[in-house]
């Protein structure tokens, strides 16, 4: 792959020879850029993401300014790409496409002025949005320099945000939410596509008058004006029970739409008030608000009497379930439509905290027109029946039956950057900590103990509390991570003193990872969607410690002979 890259660079250089920008000015400017890159490489590894984005900021700024002053035009991008990749072949991110993104990214945020900062300040809720406050402070401090707070989310997330956000205000919102809730790129894309910025914190509610601060502010930020339930794909004639069942069947997507902090307690949740039974549609507990959160579903337009029933449920929960340390219960009426004037009049008379929001659950009109009608579906089904009568398709049908009998779980994910980070953070680091704790007494018998991190069977650095292997590895090329416990100097052995080294590897294949002391000696293998539980990690750690104990015991027995 590396040879191909150099060949490509050489061919590009030849093809551009007649078009090259020459002269001391460009060479001097290129040398300065190279020096910036070298300096960036020497920065602390633990700040790799922030330093990378700071480097991108400087690159974007330099390209923008040079294009404005020199008569080079857009042809500077492909030439700069070739020159930088030639000088720094080990660094990814200098392709023409990425350099264009870097320039656009810098230009996008370089326009941030005091007006944008003031707008963000006005929308801030300090006790709830500390990252947002930090964002405001950083933007005010850095003006045309790199706003350090932009370094809190990865570059891939930035590309999604600044290419899709309609305004600086919207982009800052998604940066803040990504950092606050640790969104993956897939979750961020979901919220961008569902236009969370336009929906969050804009519902009809009475929180200002029924909840103390800061709970009222957080609750207002939590509730959306409209909830996007298109993933349910239901007809317009659905009843409330059908809507509830569809939500339960898609509870993961529904909770993603609700937002972070919700814990699901049940549907048709039973309450006994007096001698009568009542059933709540959906009951949650919100861990940040520290309160019960009840949702009532209505498949019709909001009516004032709906709020009276919800208020009764809220009162019952506060009396029967709420503990002294819990905050007041909050209710949400999720209706097909809400008339804002009717909602406003209704909420004025309510003393319990509640919000009113709309939802949509059917496909957009533009997609409906693309779907086949009933007759077309019937005709296609007839064709399928005819086709299955042929001998070849009969065998295919049998194969489908065999596949359906499989019950070994699906390989839902392929190895990618996010999966690799997940294995490192949720398997490798926890195993090191567990093993290190279990070996504490044995370690004291050795003169020195070192834990060496491994990457593609090579040393990646000595493990310590602040060590971050992600600053060393190149995710796209990684096929193995692991660690080695190095116990040096068992001095009680006298002249037969010995060292003991023990290794654990995690092989990263396309659809699964393999755990074992070395390649070919697997203790376990898993699909990437089957990451270990805490108990399973403890068993792996115990097996490693058992291997260490057995080996050292055998060595000591030999000393006693």
N, C-alpha and C positions, 0 to 999 in steps of 0.2 A: 504493500500500500504506500509506503514511504517513497519507494523508487518511482512509482507512478506519479506521486505528487511532484517530485523534483523534475521528472520528464515533462510534466504539464507546465511547470514554471518555466523551464527552458524554452518550450515551444511558444509559450505566451511572450517571453522576452523577445524571441526572434520575430514573432508576428508584429510586435509593437515597436521594433527597433526604429522604423521610419517615423513613428508618431511620438517617440519619447520626448518628455519635457527635459531639457538639459539646462545646464548653467549652475553657477555657484549658489544662486538663491534656493533652487529646489534641493540641491545636495545638502546645503546647510540646514534647511528646514527638515529634510528627511533624517539627517543625523540627530537633530534635536528630538524628533519623534522616537527614534531608536533608543536614545538615551532615556527618555521617559519610560519606555517599555522595560528597559533593563532595570531601572530603579523600581518600577512596579513589581518586578519579579523578586526583588530582594525584600519586599515588605513582609510583615509578619504573616505567617501562613494562616493563622486563626482569623485574619481579616480578609480572607481571599475574595469573598463575594463583594464586599464594599470596595476593596482595592480594584477589583476587576471593573466595577461600574465607574469608579473614579477615573480609571484609565480610559474607559469608553467615553466618559464625559470630556476628558482632555482631547481625545481623538476627534470627537464630534465638533468640539469648539475649534480645534486647529484646522480641520477640513473646511468648516463653514467660513472662518475668517480668511483662509488662504484663497478660497474660491471667490470671495468678495473682492480681494485685493489684486490677485493675479488673473491673467487672462487664460486660465487653463480649462475652465468649464468642467463638465462631468467626466471627461476622460481621465481626470486625476484619480478617480476611484479604482478602476481596474489596474492602473499602473501601481498605485499605492498598495493594493492588495497583493500583487505579485512581489513587490519589493519587501513588504513586511513578512510574508510567508517564507520568502527565501532566507531572510535574516533570522526569523523565529519559527522554524518548522514545527517545533514542539508545542506551540501555542495555537489553540483553536480560536476561531472568531474573526480572522482577518480576511474572510472571503469577501468578494465584491458585494454580495447580497447583505451580509452582516454589517459591512462598513456603511452601506446606505441606510440600514436601520439605525446605526449609531448616530449618523449625521441627523436623521429625522428626529431621533429621540432627544438629542441635545437641543435642536431647534425648537422642539415642542415645549420643553421645560425651561429653556432660556428666556422664554417670553413671560414667565411668571413675574408679575408686578405686585405692587402694594395692594392694588384693588383685589387681586385674587387671594392674597393673604388675608385681607380684611373680610372677604366673603367667607373664607374657611373659618376665621375666628368667630364670626357671628353664628356659625352653625355648630360650634364646638360645645361640648358638655364636659368640662374639665374632669370631674370625678370619674367619668365613665370612659372617656376617650384620651387617656394619657399619651398614646402614640400620636393622636391627632395634634395635641398641644405641642408635642415635640416637633412634629412636622412644621407647624407654624413657626416655632422658634428657629428651626434650622433654615427655613426659607428666608426669614427676616435677616439671619446672620450672614448668609452666603451669597445673596444676590446672584452675580454671574459666575461664582465659583460652584463647584460640585456640592449640591445639597446633600450632606452626608446621610440624611434620613432615607434618601432614595436607595441606599445600599441595604436596606432591611429586607428587600424581596429580591428574588433571583432575576436574572436577565430575561429568561423565557417568559416570566410573568409580565415584565415591563413591556415586551413586544406585544403581548395580548392587550394590555391596557392602552398604550398610547396609539395603537393602530385602530382601536375600536371605540374609545371614549370620544364623545362629541365635544368635550370641553376640558379645560384644565381642572375645573371644579370636580367634574366627574372622575377624572383620572386620579386626583388626590383621594377621592372617596374610596376607590378600589384599592389603592396602595395601602391606605389606612386599614381597611377591612381585611385585606390579605394578611397583613402583619399581625393584626389583633387576633384573628381566628386561625392563623396558620393554614390558609387555604392551599391545597394542591393546585396545579395548573388546570386540572380537569374541573375542579369546583369553581375556580375563578371564571373559567369559560362559561360554565352553566349560569353563573350570576350575571355575567356580561350579556349573554344571549337572552336572558329573561328580564333584562333591564332593571336590575335591583335598585340602581341609583334613583330611578324615577318613582319607585314604589315604596321605599323604606322610609319610615318615620312620617308618613303623610296620611295616616288613617284618621277617621272621625273618632274621637275619644274624649273622656272627661278626666284624664289622669291628672291634669293640672290642679283640679279641685278636690280629688279624692285620695291622692297619694302624696306622701311627703317627698321632698327632694332628698337624695338624688334618684330615688326609685321612680318618680314620675317621669324624669327625663329619660332614664334608661328604658322604661316601658314604652314611651313614645317613639324612641328610636327602634324598638324591637318590632312594633306592629307595622305592617305594610298596608298601603291603600288598597291594593289588589293582589290576590294570591294566584299564581299561575299553576293551575292543576291540569294542564293540557296532557300531561303524561298519563292521566286516567283514561283518556280517549272514550268518553261516555257520550251517550245521546242527550239531546236537550230534554227528553221526557223522563230523565232519571228521577227517582224519589229519594227522600232523605236517607232511608235505610240502605238503598243501593249505593248512594254516594259514600256513606260511611263504610260499607263493605269494600268499595273500590279503594278508599284511602288506606284501610287496613292491609289490603293486598299489596299496596305500594307504600308501606309506612316509611321505608328508608328514603324514598324520593320526597314524601310529604314532609318529613322532618328536615330534610335538606332545604326545602322551600321555606319552612318555618324559620330556620336560622339556628345559630349555635346556642347551646345552653338548655335545650329542652330534654326532659326525661319522660318517656311515655309510661303512664301508670295504668291505662286501660280504656276500653270502650264500653258504652252502656254501664258506666260505673255506678254501682248501687249505693244509694243513700236512703236511710230510714229516718223520716221526720215525723214525729208523733207516732201514729200507727199506720202511716202510709209509706209506700215505696216509690222512690223516684230514681230515674236513670239518666246520667249525664252522657252526652254523645261521646266526647273525648276528654280525658283528663290527663294533664301533664304536671310536672313540677319543674320550675325553672331555677337552675342552680345558681345563676348570677343574681336574679331578683330575689331568690330565697322565698318563693311563694308558690302556691298551687295556681295552675293556669287551666281554666276550663273553656272548651270550645263547643259551641252549639252550631249545628249545621242547618241551614234553611235553603231549600231549592227554589224559593220564591223571592219576590221583592221584600225588603225589610218592612216590618210593621211595628208600631210602638209597643204592642203587647209582647213581642218577642223579647224586648229588653226587660220587661217585668219578670218574665220567667227566668231569664238569665240572672237577674239580680237576686231572685229567691235562691238559686243554686249557689251563688257566691256567698250569700249569708249562711246557708246551711254548711258549706265547706269551712267557713271561718269558725262556726260554732262547734262542729263535730270533728274536724280533721286538723285544723290549724293548731300548731304548737306555739308556745309563748315566743320562741325564737324565730318563728316564721313571720314574714311580712304579709300584709293583707292580700287575699286572693284576687286574681285578675280574671276577667272574662272576655271572651271574644265571640262575637256573632259573625259567622261567615255566611253571607247571603249572596244570592244570585245577583241582585242589584241593590244599591242603597241610594235613596234620595237624600242629598246632603242637608236640605232644609229640614226634612222630617227627622233625620238623625240628630241634628243640632237641637231641635226643640225637645226631643226625647231625652237626650243626655243631660240637659239642664236639670231635670227633675230627679236624676239618679244619684244616690249617695255612695254606691259601690263602683269600684274601678272597672270600666268596661270599654271596649273598642268595637267599632263596626267596620267591617271590610267586605269587599266584593271578591268573587272568585270567578275564574273561567276554566272550564274543563273540556270544552269541545275543540276540535281542530280548527285552525284559522280558515277563513273562507277561501283563501288562495290555494290551500292544500286540499280542501274538499273537492274543488273542481278537478283535481288531478286523480281522484279515486274512481275506480270503475263502478258502474251501476250494477244492480242486482242481476240483470239479465246477462251481462258480460261475465260475471263471476260464475253463473250457472253453466254457460257455454264452455268456459275454461275447465270446470270440474268434469264435464262430460268428456272432453279431450283427454284429461288425465286418466280417466277410467279406461278409455280405449288403449292408451299407451301402455298402461300397466298389464295389459293382456299379453304383450309380447314376451318371449322367453327371457331375453336379456333383462327386461325391466322386472320380471318376476324374481330373478336373482338379486337385482338391486333392492327389491322390496324385502327379501329375506335378510339382506345385509343390514337394511334399516332396522329390522326387528332385532337383530343381534346387537346393534349399537344401542338400541333402547334398553336392552337388558343389562348393559354395563352399569355398574353402581360403584364406581371408584372415584367419583368427583371429577369436576372439570378443571382443565388447566386454563383458568380464566385470564391470566396475564402472561405476557412475554416480557423477558428481561429488557428493561430500559433504565434511564437515569434514575427515575423515581423509585423503581423497584430496588435497584442497587443501594440507594441511600437507605431505604426501608430495612433491608437485610443488615446493613452496617449498624444502623441506629437501634433496631429492635431485636437483633440477635447477637451480633459480635460484641458490642459494648456491654450489654447486660451479662453475657457469658463471662467476660473478663472480670467484671465486678463480683459475680457470684463465686467464680473459681478462686479469685484473690482472697476473698473472705474465708472460704472453706480451707485454704492452704495456710492460713495465718500462723498456726502453731508450727507447721513444718518449715515454713520460710525462716523462722527464727533460728533454726539449726544451721543455716547456711550463712556464709560470710556476706554474700551480696545476692540480691534478687533483681532481675530486670525482666520487663515484659516488652518484647519486640513485636510491633505490628507488621503484618505481612500483606503484600499486594502483588498479585501475579507471581507468587513464589519468591519474591524478593523482599528484603527489609524495607519498611516504609517509615520507620522512625520509632523511637522509644515511647511507650505509652506512659502518660501522666494525666493528671486531672484536667488540664486544659488542652490536651492533644486532640487535634481534629484531623483524622485521616483523609477527610474530604478535601483538605487543602493540598494533598499530595497526589491522590489518584486521578486518573483520567477516566471518567465514568464510561465513555463510549468504548474503551478498549479493555475493560476489566473483565477477567474471567475467574478470579480467585481472590478472596480476602481471608484473613486469619490472624493468628497471633502465636507467639512462642514464649513460654515461661522458661526463663534461664536461671536456674539455681546454681550458683557458683560457690565452691569452697566448703564442702562438708568436712570441716577441720577435725571433727572427732575421729575421723578415720586415720589420723596420723599420717604416716607416709603413704597410706593408701587413700588419702582424701580424694574426693571425686566431685565432678560437676554433673548436673543432670538437666537436660533440656527436653521440653515436651511441647509438641506442636498440635494445634487444631486448625484445620482448614475448612473453609466454606466455598465449595466449587459452585460457580454461577453459570448454569447452562441456560438454554433458550427458554424452557418452560418450567424448570425446577432448580432448586439448590440442593447440594449434597453436603452433609456434615460428617467429618471424620478426621482421624489423626493424620492421614495423608491420602493422596489420590489413589484410588483402588481399594481403600479400606474404609468403606462407608459405614457410619453408624445409623444414618437416617437420611432419607431424601423426601422433599416436599415440593408440591406445586407452590407457586409464588402467592397464591391466594390462601395458603394454609400456614401463615406465619405462626411460630410457636406461642403457646400460652405461657404464663409465668411458671406454672407447674412443670410444663414440658422443658422449659429452659433449665429449671432446677435439676431435672433428671439428666440432661446432657452435661451440666456442670458436675454433677455427682459422678458421672461415668468418667469424666476427664480426671477428677481428683482420685478416683479409684485406680486409674491407670498409673498416676504418679505414685500413689502410696504403694501399690504392688511392686513397682520397679525399684523404688528406694528400699523397700523392705528386703527384696531379693539381694540388692547390693550389700546391705548391712549384714545379712546372713553370711554372705561370702567373706566379709571381713572377720566374722567370728570363727570361721573354720580354722 
